Amino acid sequence: MTRKAVSRVLFVLMIAATLFSVLTPLESVRGKSMAPTLKPGQWLVVANYRLLKHAGLKPKQSDIVTFANDGKVPYLPPRRQLVKRVVGMPGDLIGINQTTVYRNSRALKEPYVKHPMNNAKYQYDGRPDGGQPFADPSYQRSSYLRSGEYFVMGDNRPNSADSRWFGPISKAQITGVVVARLPIRRTGPAQNALWILLHFLPMFLVVAWFLVACWPDLRVMLSRPRG
């Protein structure tokens, strides 16, 4: 293969890798709040909501989204990305009792929840006694979602700080919509090395393309005597 052909291949790969890293970046799961749907360290392909919303991307009911903490969970950095499932959309009325989530007065079917919810034992509103009202099985807390508000919850209901605790999130907080879950986890040096390589791949391809396409001409220029 000629140098010109190699340069063209590298250029195409460079553009593709850059678009992929910007429009559908790789993210990894932190914590266990989405177990067993998502495992700690699992790789996710996330559609960049802040860019693709202009192309019509919208979070839908039961989508898994990433969003900026923005102080919702006080013990985490404001810029930390959280990952939860959308259970309520703008205009919905969400009701929660001790064991069930209701959307517009109908019990929500949630086959993804494998760890049963018992809000009487949950640290509701971040207080150790926050679940006390739910000790009464007839108690229900309701939230009406205004325009641009989403109610999000973790699939691991006993171990998830979510909208039960901090209330709805705003559309402005959403950073991505999960479009693929990869069977790879950041659990060791090899996976971490691959993770770093993939994140720096666009830059590596830029350097490789530059060296193949431009280095011979630059070498001639640098070899010319000065003065």
Order of alpha helices (4+ residues) and beta strands (2+ residues): alpha-beta-beta-alpha-beta-beta-beta-beta-beta-beta-beta-alpha-beta-beta-alpha
